[in-house]
Amino acid sequence: MNRAAFISAIAIALLFGVSGAAADDDDARDHERARKALLEGRMKSLSEITEIVKPRLPGQILGIELDSEDGGRFVYEFDVLTPKGKLLEIDVDAATGAILSIEDDD
């Protein structure tokens, strides 16, 4: 595994909250599926997605999570604070970088 893939796999583990023996079976399976999708090119790394969407986000990124949806689709959820102090949750397709939805998270 090359260094970039290794770093991306670690980032995915952190996004899913996987922490060694403390991870339950579902988290471990989600982590493995995400790692496999990343290595197979079926999703982009967090750094790639951030580079794509950051110019289109209406504020400062506060946090990011990676969710697995039914059907195997991965979605990055960005928590964004707008200049007016509004908290938004912005869902981004992990494979394409397309913004799927923008919702108030207040």
Contact map, one row per residue, 1 for C-alpha under 8 A:
1110110000000000000000000000000000000000000000000000000000000000000000000000000000000000000000000000000000
1111110000000000000000000000000000000000000000000000000000000000000000000000000000000000000000000000000000
1111111000000000000000000000000000000000000000000000000000000000000000000000000000000000000000000000000000
0111111100000000000000000000000000000000000000000000000000000000000000000000000000000000000000000000000000
1111111110000000000000000000000000000110000000000000000000000000000000000000000000000000000000000000000000
1111111111000000000000000000000000000000000000000000000000000000000000000000000000000000000000000000000000
0011111111100000000000000000000000000000000000000000000000000000000000000000000000000000000000000000000000
0001111111110000000000000000000000000100000011000000000000000000000000000000000000000000000000000000000000
0000111111111000000000000000000000100100000000000000000000000000000000000000000000000000000000000000000000
0000011111111100000000000000000000000000000000000000000000000000000000000000000000000000000000000000000000
0000001111111110000000000000000000000000000001000000000000000000000000000000000000000000000000000000000000
0000000111111111000000000000001001100000000001000000000000000000010000000000000000000000000000000000000000
0000000011111111111000000000001000000000000000000000000000000000000000000000000000000000000000000000000000
0000000001111111111000000000000000000000000000000000000000000000000000000000000000000000000000000000000000
0000000000111111110000000000000000000000000000000000000000000001110000000000000000000000000000000000000000
0000000000011111110000000010011000000000000000000000000000000000111000000000000000000000000000000000000000
0000000000001111111000100010000000000000000000000000000000000000000000000000000000000000000000000000000000
0000000000001111111101100011001000000000000000000000000000000000000000000000000000000000000000000000000000
0000000000001100111111100000000000000000000000000000000000000000000000000000000000000000000000000000000000
0000000000000000011111100000000000000000000000000000000000000000000000000000000000000000000000000000000000
0000000000000000001111110000000000000000000000000000000000000000000000000000000000000000000000000000000000
0000000000000000011111110000000000000000000000000000000000000000000000000000000000000000000000000000000000
0000000000000000111111111011000000000000000000000000000000000000000000000000000000000000000000000000000000
0000000000000000000011111111000000000000000000000000000000000000000000000000000000000000000000000000000000
0000000000000000000000111111100000000000000000000000000000000000000000000000000000000000000000000000000000
0000000000000000000000011111110000000000000000000000000000000000000000000000000000000000000000000000000000
0000000000000001110000111111111000000000000000000000000000000000000000000000000000000000000000000000000000
0000000000000000010000111111111100000000000000000000000000000000000000000000000000000000000000000000000000
0000000000000000000000001111111110000000000000000000000000000000000000000000000000000000000000000000000000
0000000000000001000000000111111111000000000000000000000000000000000100000000000000000000000000000000000000
0000000000011001010000000011111111100000000000000000000000000000000000000000000000000000000000000000000000
0000000000000000000000000001111111110000000000000000000000000000000000000000000000000000000000000000000000
0000000000000000000000000000111111111000000000000000000000000000000000000000000000000000000000000000000000
0000000000010000000000000000011111111100000000000000000000000000000000000100000000000000000000000000000000
0000000010010000000000000000001111111110000000000000000000000000000000000000000000000000000000000000000000
0000000000000000000000000000000111111111000000000000000000000000000000000000000000000000000000000000000000
0000000000000000000000000000000011111111111000000000000000000000000000000000000000000000000000000000000000
0000100110000000000000000000000001111111111110000000000000000000000000000000000000000000000000000000000000
0000100000000000000000000000000000111111110000000000000000000000000000000000000000000000000000000000000000
0000000000000000000000000000000000011111111000000000000000000000000000000000000000000000000000000000000000
0000000000000000000000000000000000001111111100000000000000000000000000000000000000000000000000000000000000
0000000000000000000000000000000000001111111100000000000000000000000000000000000000000000000000100000000000
0000000000000000000000000000000000001101111110000000000000000000000000000100000000000000000001110000000000
0000000000000000000000000000000000000100111111011000000000000000000000000000000000000000000001111000000000
0000000100000000000000000000000000000100001111111000000000000000000000000000000000000000000001000000000000
0000000100110000000000000000000000000000000111111100000000000000000000000000000000000000000000000000000000
0000000000000000000000000000000000000000000011111110000000000000000000000000000000000000000000000000000000
0000000000000000000000000000000000000000000111111111000000000000000000000000000000000000000000000000000000
0000000000000000000000000000000000000000000111111111100000000000000000000000000000000000000001001000000000
0000000000000000000000000000000000000000000001111111110000000000000000000000000000000000000000000000000000
0000000000000000000000000000000000000000000000111111111000000000000000000000000000000000000000000000000000
0000000000000000000000000000000000000000000000011111111000000000000000000000000000000000000000001000000000
0000000000000000000000000000000000000000000000001111111110000000000000000000000000000000000000001110000000
0000000000000000000000000000000000000000000000000111111110000000000000000000000000000000000000000000000000
0000000000000000000000000000000000000000000000000011111110000000000000000000000000000000000000000000000000
0000000000000000000000000000000000000000000000000000111111000000000000000000000000000000000000000000000000
0000000000000000000000000000000000000000000000000000111111110000000000000000000100000000000000000000000000
0000000000000000000000000000000000000000000000000000000111110000000000000000000111100000000000000000000000
0000000000000000000000000000000000000000000000000000000011111000000000000000000111100000000000000000000000
0000000000000000000000000000000000000000000000000000000011111100000000000000000111100000000000000000000000
0000000000000000000000000000000000000000000000000000000000111111000000000000011110000000000000000000000000
0000000000000000000000000000000000000000000000000000000000011111000000000000011110000000000000000000000000
0000000000000000000000000000000000000000000000000000000000001111100000000000011100000000000000000000000000
0000000000000010000000000000000000000000000000000000000000001111110000000001111000000000000000000000000000
0000000000000011000000000000000000000000000000000000000000000011111000000001110000000000000000000000000000
0000000000010011000000000000000000000000000000000000000000000001111100000111100000000000000000000000000000
0000000000000001000000000000000000000000000000000000000000000000111110000111100000000000000000000000000000
0000000000000000000000000000010000000000000000000000000000000000011111011110000000000000000000000000000000
0000000000000000000000000000000000000000000000000000000000000000001111111110000000000000000000000000000000
0000000000000000000000000000000000000000000000000000000000000000000111111000000000000000000000000000000000
0000000000000000000000000000000000000000000000000000000000000000000011111000000000000000000000000000000000
0000000000000000000000000000000000000000000000000000000000000000000111111100000000000000000000000000000000
0000000000000000000000000000000000000000000000000000000000000000000111111110000000000000000011000000000000
0000000000000000000000000000000001000000001000000000000000000000011110011111000000000000000011100000000000
0000000000000000000000000000000000000000000000000000000000000000011110001111100000000000001111000000000000
0000000000000000000000000000000000000000000000000000000000000001111000000111110000000000001111000000000000
0000000000000000000000000000000000000000000000000000000000000001111000000011111000000000111100000000000000
0000000000000000000000000000000000000000000000000000000000001111100000000001111100000001111100000000000000
0000000000000000000000000000000000000000000000000000000000001111000000000000111110000011110000000000000000
0000000000000000000000000000000000000000000000000000000011111110000000000000011111000011110000000000000000
0000000000000000000000000000000000000000000000000000000001111100000000000000001111111111000000000000000000
0000000000000000000000000000000000000000000000000000000001110000000000000000000111111111000000000000000000
0000000000000000000000000000000000000000000000000000000001110000000000000000000011111100000000000000000000
0000000000000000000000000000000000000000000000000000000000000000000000000000000011111100000000000000000000
0000000000000000000000000000000000000000000000000000000000000000000000000000000011111110000000000000000000
0000000000000000000000000000000000000000000000000000000000000000000000000000000011111111000000000000000101
0000000000000000000000000000000000000000000000000000000000000000000000000000001111001111100000000000000111
0000000000000000000000000000000000000000000000000000000000000000000000000000011111000111110000000000011111
0000000000000000000000000000000000000000000000000000000000000000000000000000111100000011111000000000011110
0000000000000000000000000000000000000000000000000000000000000000000000000000111100000001111100000011111000
0000000000000000000000000000000000000000000000000000000000000000000000000011110000000000111110000011110000
0000000000000000000000000000000000000000000000000000000000000000000000000011110000000000011111001111100000
0000000000000000000000000000000000000000000000000000000000000000000000001111000000000000001111111111000000
0000000000000000000000000000000000000000001110001000000000000000000000001111000000000000000111111100000000
0000000000000000000000000000000000000000011100000000000000000000000000000100000000000000000011111000000000
0000000000000000000000000000000000000000001100000000000000000000000000000000000000000000000011111100000000
0000000000000000000000000000000000000000000100001001100000000000000000000000000000000000000111111110000000
0000000000000000000000000000000000000000000000000000100000000000000000000000000000000000000111011111000000
0000000000000000000000000000000000000000000000000000100000000000000000000000000000000000011110001111110000
0000000000000000000000000000000000000000000000000000000000000000000000000000000000000000011110000111110000
0000000000000000000000000000000000000000000000000000000000000000000000000000000000000000011100000011111000
0000000000000000000000000000000000000000000000000000000000000000000000000000000000000001111000000011111100
0000000000000000000000000000000000000000000000000000000000000000000000000000000000000001110000000000111110
0000000000000000000000000000000000000000000000000000000000000000000000000000000000000111100000000000011111
0000000000000000000000000000000000000000000000000000000000000000000000000000000000000011100000000000001111
0000000000000000000000000000000000000000000000000000000000000000000000000000000000000111000000000000000111
